[in-house]
Amino acid sequence: MKNIRNFCIIAHIDHGKSTLADRLLQTTGTISDRDMKAQALDDMDLERERGITIKSHAIQMNYSKDGQDYILNLIDTPGHVDFSYEVSRSIAACEGALLIVDASQGIEAQTISNLYLALEHDLEIIPILNKMDLPGAMPEEVSDQIIELIGCDISEIIQASGKTGLGVEEILSAVINRIPAPKGDENAPLQAMIFDSVFNSFRGIIAYYRIRNGVIKKGQKIRFMNSGRDYNADEIGILKMELSPRKEVRAGDVGYIISGIKQANEVKVGDTITGSDNPCEIAIKGFEDVKPMVFAGIYPVDTEDYEELRYSMEKLQLNDSSLIFEPESSQALGFGFRCGFLGMLHMEIIQERLEREFNMTVITTVPNVSYKSYMKKDPEKMMIVNNPSELPDPSGMDRIEEPYISAQVITKTEYVGSIMTLCIEKRGELKNQVYLTQDRVEISFEMPLAEIVFDFYDRLKSVSRGYASFDYHPIGYRESDLIKLDLMLNAEQVDALSALVHRSNAFDLGKRICIKLKELIPRQQFEIPIQAAIGAKIIARETIKALRKDVTAKCYGGDISRKRKLLEKQKEGKKRMRQVGRVEVPQEAFLAVLKLND
């Protein structure tokens, strides 16, 4: 056990976590040069295409130093703020962390927030300056930033390059010398914490765990403490590039278990595995439940696929425990699910994975956040409003509160003005401004979560030419002047397009949505009015003109009354059609409403 080291890699987006992990795997001989490819641990097509890590990936490496053989368990983590739950779970399974900072970019927002996560769990931090081979690297400046942030000595900072392989040996030595060996008692009752799981269509659910105490043996009867069910450990082993079976896995190790579980709800991330015959007294304190930030409805295109969609979502939830869903129905779209996501990228990824991995084509409604409403007759009683259509009657409502976040933006000084303008436009309140170096500044804001959900991130990147990094955390609810904006097509309300907006933005937003829908909805045989309304008051209107067939084409000459008769007949037909006609809203329309500022 004293020769085991468990560590993870944390950093901001694009600071080179996966590339450095590749070099570590190569140096330790875990992957042969023949099998080597960039981002070796990213096994999802989506990860490779986008060049981002979505899932944490655990892998075991063997390394010899000074005649001693060591086992190194590495977990590569995502950098994007939407996947921070993945990071927090990985951190809980480790004793140390490699904090990677890009030598040309310096410390960014996500570096700081991931570092705090690691420090909460008392991990040993090894700072690494990556991308030293770049011509724009600034080792002295960035080293000063790191020393200021974590208070280490300059000799502790390792200079490395994931591309050229510089400093990889030093990193491995530092992992062995600085990170403590896992503590645990092999003779104690079995106690292992599940930190991830995945569904395999041939073998059922594979759970990944880290053993704190005890030993798990093949064929042993085990118990999942959350559900209280017993299973047989059909296959156990450790995580190499492929699953590598073993007879037993001991305390301090990170491994996997296959026990023929088919039901997704029986395995919960953060659960404790113990032996049935000699169970441990208390479960390991798991992870706190995830708090979704953004809610959206996901509906099957064909209502018959509802059950299949549920099945797919359950399987996906195994692999991504930050996804939360519950059934709901909509007048326009039929039956579907109300899903909670950690952010817009997370939502996009889930949608993409449903399409790719499960062949499900889905419609996503306009995302929103959850609000709290209080009624006049009982001002203390809170109602959670997840969907604008659930909002109670405004006349009987006392107040409505919306979630606020504290946001940190780190950027270059020349972009401060335009970022402030953007944040104030989004109803943000400036709290603090700190100069990290001469040309880098950290700005802190408090702003409503609803404002950053749609296009904030994209616009932040465009006003700062990509030089701004952004991180946020929730700070509770505040009272706000919100009203419900409804959209009507042909005098029928479309509940999937309703939104809760601030009173000051309602007119402007209503107008813009109407114009956008006019572009996107195809013309029909009858005239379609598009209206935005607040309660019974119409605040904006656009009209899609009818497609009209030339009914008088076959009249040559003759009396004008012949033509008139045909036109009158057409007019009657159009009128009747309008009464019975239904307007189909294309999928693009739901998503385009989000990108109004483009």
Beta strands, then each sheet from edge to edge (+ up, - down):
strand 1: 4-11
strand 2: 57-65
strand 3: 68-76
strand 4: 96-102
strand 5: 124-130
strand 6: 158-159
strand 7: 191-200
strand 8: 204-213
strand 9: 215-217
strand 10: 221-224
strand 11: 229-232
strand 12: 235-239
strand 13: 243-246
strand 14: 248-250
strand 15: 254-258
strand 16: 272-275
strand 17: 294-300
strand 18: 324-330
strand 19: 334-341
strand 20: 362-364
strand 21: 371-375
strand 22: 382-385
strand 23: 397-412
strand 24: 429-435
strand 25: 440-448
strand 26: 469-479
strand 27: 482-489
strand 28: 492-493
strand 29: 499-502
strand 30: 528-534
strand 31: 537-544
sheet 1: 2+ 3- 1- 4- 5- 6-
sheet 2: 11+ 10- 16+ 7- 8+ 15- 12+ 13-
sheet 3: 9+ 14-
sheet 4: 18+ 19- 17+ 20-
sheet 5: 22+ 21- 23+ 25- 24+
sheet 6: 22+ 21- 23+ 26-
sheet 7: 28+ 27- 29+
sheet 8: 28+ 27- 30+ 31-
end
